[in-house]
Amino acid sequence: MTPELEIVVGVLALQGAFSEHLQLLKQACTSLPKNISFTFIEVRDAKALAACDALIIPGGESTTMSLVAERSKLLEPLREFVKVYRKPTWGTCAGMILLAEEANRTKKGGQELIGGLDVRVRRNHFGSQTESFSTPLTLPFLGDGEPFYGFFIRAPVVEYVLPPTTPASALANNNDKTVSAPSMTPLDEIAASFTSPDEVKVLGRLPQSKLTTTDEDKRLGEGRIVAVEQGNCFGTSFHPELGRDVRIHKWWLEKVVEKVELKRRMEHERVIR
């Protein structure tokens, strides 16, 4: 039986936990309809990226990833993938930092961002590697009511969700080494249709027991934001790929299928008009 829909999903393989994502993607797709054919590839150059319908940017070290991407002439193609072509993109931990429109606590000289999520993230919010932890999270978007164990390793949090008209820099402390992603325009009306004009959807927060004692955390008594979605972009502070639970990977693949089907249908209708 020939599949009705063929989809190529890439995982950025410059540094970090890309192989773990590939393993869970392969497990997750087995429970999706058989008329969909998935191909999962490692992305290290612009040619591989161009073949992808969707992309995961894994956890790792965000500054290193951005430097390697820039040296590999992959940084601008990544920005175009996310912000011009508006293809589905998921960033975990370091990947979410790269997808943020602004990030603070960056290293000397800052770092390059891709952008796509109207948020400002705080890097290494929980401290060093030795302060890593795992905790059950309530994630209503999964739809089954079961907790999902998130692994937080030198993890960021979403510090601010930004109204589209308010730049994160307006909220920034001048001394916190904040960097911004460049703005880019969608390729055409089809790509623009995958741009959400609304505020970012908050999909997950830390439980109260994991709040730190800073004044900012006390102010945000409902818990720090650790999962967000906007348009074609999805971001998680934690590492779903470090466990055995495939539910988030399955949920994201389902979203990818919806967006790819819609885009191809819109392209077909434009051709026949």
C-alpha positions as CSV (number, residue, x, y, z in Angstrom):
1,M,0.0,0.0,0.0
2,T,1.5,3.3,-1.1
3,P,1.4,6.0,1.7
4,E,-0.9,9.0,1.0
5,L,1.4,11.4,2.9
6,E,5.2,11.4,3.1
7,I,6.8,13.6,5.7
8,V,10.5,14.2,6.4
9,V,11.3,15.3,10.0
10,G,14.8,16.5,10.8
11,V,16.7,16.7,14.1
12,L,19.4,19.3,14.2
13,A,22.6,17.3,14.8
14,L,25.2,19.9,15.5
15,Q,25.5,19.2,19.2
16,G,23.3,17.9,22.0
17,A,20.7,15.1,22.5
18,F,19.7,14.6,18.8
19,S,20.0,10.8,18.8
20,E,17.7,10.4,21.7
21,H,15.0,12.5,19.8
22,L,15.4,10.3,16.8
23,Q,14.8,7.2,18.8
24,L,11.6,8.5,20.4
25,L,10.3,9.8,17.1
26,K,10.7,6.4,15.5
27,Q,8.8,4.8,18.5
28,A,6.1,7.5,18.4
29,C,5.3,7.3,14.7
30,T,4.3,3.6,15.0
31,S,1.0,4.5,16.7
32,L,0.1,7.0,13.9
33,P,-2.0,6.1,10.8
34,K,-0.3,3.7,8.4
35,N,-1.1,5.9,5.4
36,I,1.6,8.3,6.7
37,S,5.2,7.6,5.9
38,F,7.8,9.3,8.1
39,T,11.5,9.7,7.4
40,F,13.7,11.0,10.2
41,I,17.1,12.5,9.4
42,E,20.0,14.2,11.1
43,V,20.4,17.8,9.9
44,R,23.9,19.2,9.7
45,D,23.8,21.4,6.6
46,A,21.4,23.5,4.6
47,K,20.8,20.8,2.0
48,A,19.5,18.4,4.6
49,L,17.4,21.2,6.2
50,A,15.8,22.0,2.9
51,A,14.5,18.4,2.6
52,C,12.6,18.7,5.9
53,D,9.0,19.4,6.5
54,A,9.5,19.8,10.2
55,L,12.4,20.1,12.6
56,I,13.5,19.5,16.2
57,I,16.2,21.6,17.8
58,P,17.4,19.4,20.7
59,G,18.8,20.2,24.1
60,G,22.5,20.8,24.5
61,E,24.5,24.1,24.8
62,S,22.7,26.9,23.0
63,T,25.7,29.1,22.5
64,T,27.7,26.2,21.0
65,M,24.8,25.3,18.7
66,S,24.5,28.9,17.4
67,L,28.2,29.2,16.8
68,V,28.4,25.9,15.0
69,A,25.3,26.8,12.9
70,E,26.8,30.1,12.0
71,R,30.2,28.6,11.0
72,S,28.3,25.9,9.0
73,K,26.3,28.6,7.1
74,L,23.2,27.1,8.6
75,L,22.0,29.9,10.9
76,E,20.2,31.9,8.2
77,P,18.6,28.8,6.6
78,L,17.3,27.9,10.1
79,R,15.8,31.3,10.5
80,E,14.2,31.1,7.1
81,F,12.9,27.6,7.9
82,V,11.2,28.9,11.0
83,K,10.3,32.5,10.3
84,V,10.0,32.7,6.4
85,Y,8.7,29.3,5.5
86,R,7.0,28.8,8.9
87,K,7.6,25.1,9.0
88,P,6.8,23.2,12.3
89,T,9.7,23.5,14.7
90,W,10.1,22.1,18.2
91,G,12.9,23.3,20.5
92,T,13.8,21.5,23.8
93,C,15.9,23.2,26.5
94,A,18.7,24.8,24.4
95,G,16.4,24.5,21.4
96,M,13.7,26.6,23.1
97,I,16.4,29.3,23.9
98,L,17.2,29.4,20.2
99,L,13.5,29.7,19.2
100,A,12.9,32.6,21.7
101,E,12.7,36.1,20.4
102,E,14.8,37.2,23.4
103,A,17.2,35.5,25.9
104,N,19.1,36.9,28.8
105,R,22.0,35.8,30.9
106,T,23.9,35.0,27.7
107,K,27.7,34.6,27.7
108,K,30.1,37.3,26.9
109,G,29.4,38.5,23.4
110,G,25.9,37.1,23.5
111,Q,24.7,34.5,21.1
112,E,22.6,34.3,18.0
113,L,19.0,33.4,18.2
114,I,16.6,32.0,15.6
115,G,13.4,33.3,17.0
116,G,9.8,32.4,16.3
117,L,8.3,32.4,19.9
118,D,7.3,35.7,21.3
119,V,8.9,35.0,24.7
120,R,11.9,36.1,26.6
121,V,13.8,33.2,28.2
122,R,16.1,33.1,31.2
123,R,19.0,30.8,30.6
124,N,20.3,28.4,33.3
125,H,17.5,29.5,35.6
126,F,18.1,26.6,38.0
127,G,21.8,26.8,38.2
128,S,24.6,24.4,37.3
129,Q,24.5,20.8,36.1
130,T,24.6,19.5,39.7
131,E,21.3,21.2,40.3
132,S,19.5,19.3,37.6
133,F,16.3,17.5,38.6
134,S,13.2,15.6,37.3
135,T,9.7,16.3,38.3
136,P,6.1,15.2,37.2
137,L,4.4,17.9,35.2
138,T,0.7,18.4,34.5
139,L,0.4,18.9,30.7
140,P,-3.3,19.2,29.8
141,F,-2.5,19.3,26.1
142,L,-1.7,15.6,26.2
143,G,-5.3,15.0,27.0
144,D,-5.0,11.9,29.2
145,G,-4.5,13.5,32.7
146,E,-1.4,11.4,33.4
147,P,1.7,13.3,34.7
148,F,4.7,13.6,32.4
149,Y,8.2,13.4,34.0
150,G,10.3,16.4,32.8
151,F,14.1,16.3,33.0
152,F,15.5,19.8,33.8
153,I,19.3,20.1,33.1
154,R,20.7,23.6,33.3
155,A,17.2,24.5,32.0
156,P,15.8,27.8,31.0
157,V,12.3,29.1,31.9
158,V,10.1,31.5,30.0
159,E,10.5,34.8,31.9
160,Y,7.9,36.8,29.9
161,V,5.3,36.0,27.4
162,L,5.3,39.1,25.1
163,P,2.3,40.9,23.5
164,P,3.2,41.0,19.8
165,T,3.5,44.8,20.0
166,T,5.7,44.9,23.0
167,P,9.4,44.1,22.5
168,A,11.1,42.0,25.2
169,S,13.8,44.6,25.4
170,A,11.3,47.0,27.0
171,L,11.2,44.7,30.0
172,A,14.9,43.9,30.1
173,N,17.5,45.0,32.7
174,N,20.3,46.7,30.8
175,N,22.8,44.6,32.7
176,D,21.4,41.1,32.0
177,K,23.1,40.6,28.7
178,T,19.8,40.3,26.7
179,V,20.0,39.3,23.0
180,S,17.3,39.5,20.3
181,A,16.4,37.5,17.2
182,P,16.1,39.3,13.9
183,S,12.6,39.9,12.5
184,M,11.7,38.2,9.2
185,T,8.7,38.2,6.9
186,P,6.8,35.1,5.9
187,L,7.4,34.0,2.3
188,D,3.8,34.3,1.1
189,E,0.2,34.1,2.3
190,I,0.4,30.4,2.8
191,A,3.4,30.7,5.1
192,A,1.8,33.7,6.8
193,S,-1.2,31.6,7.6
194,F,1.0,29.6,10.0
195,T,1.8,32.7,12.0
196,S,-0.2,33.2,15.1
197,P,-1.2,36.8,15.7
198,D,-2.2,35.9,19.3
199,E,-0.1,35.7,22.4
200,V,1.9,32.5,23.0
201,K,-0.1,29.6,24.4
202,V,1.2,28.5,27.8
203,L,1.1,24.7,27.8
204,G,2.9,23.8,31.0
205,R,4.2,25.2,34.2
206,L,6.4,23.9,37.0
207,P,4.6,22.6,40.1
208,Q,4.7,24.9,43.2
209,S,7.1,22.6,45.0
210,K,9.8,23.4,42.4
211,L,9.6,27.2,42.7
212,T,12.9,28.8,43.8
213,T,12.8,31.5,46.5
214,T,13.6,34.5,44.3
215,D,11.3,37.5,44.5
216,E,10.4,37.0,40.9
217,D,9.3,33.4,41.5
218,K,7.2,34.5,44.5
219,R,5.5,37.0,42.3
220,L,4.7,34.4,39.7
221,G,3.0,32.2,42.3
222,E,1.3,30.0,39.6
223,G,4.6,28.5,38.6
224,R,7.3,29.1,36.0
225,I,6.4,28.5,32.4
226,V,8.1,25.5,30.9
227,A,6.1,24.7,27.7
228,V,4.8,27.1,25.1
229,E,3.3,27.1,21.6
230,Q,2.8,29.8,19.0
231,G,1.9,29.3,15.3
232,N,4.4,26.8,13.9
233,C,6.7,26.8,17.0
234,F,6.7,24.7,20.1
235,G,9.1,24.9,23.0
236,T,9.8,23.0,26.2
237,S,12.3,23.9,28.9
238,F,12.8,20.3,29.8
239,H,14.1,17.2,27.9
240,P,11.3,14.8,26.9
241,E,13.8,12.8,24.9
242,L,15.7,11.6,28.1
243,G,12.9,9.4,29.3
244,R,10.9,6.6,27.7
245,D,7.6,8.4,27.5
246,V,6.7,9.1,23.8
247,R,3.5,11.1,24.4
248,I,4.9,14.5,23.6
249,H,6.7,13.3,20.5
250,K,3.5,11.6,19.3
251,W,1.4,14.8,20.0
252,W,3.9,16.9,18.1
253,L,4.0,14.5,15.1
254,E,0.2,14.7,15.0
255,K,0.5,18.5,14.9
256,V,3.1,18.2,12.1
257,V,0.8,16.0,10.1
258,E,-2.0,18.6,10.4
259,K,0.2,21.5,9.3
260,V,1.8,19.6,6.4
261,E,-1.6,18.4,5.1
262,L,-3.0,21.9,5.3
263,K,0.0,23.5,3.6
264,R,0.0,21.0,0.8
265,R,-3.7,21.4,0.3
266,M,-3.4,25.2,0.2
267,E,-0.5,24.9,-2.3
268,H,-2.5,22.6,-4.5
269,E,-5.5,24.9,-4.5
270,R,-3.3,27.9,-5.4
271,V,-1.9,25.9,-8.4
272,I,-5.4,25.0,-9.8
273,R,-6.9,28.4,-9.4
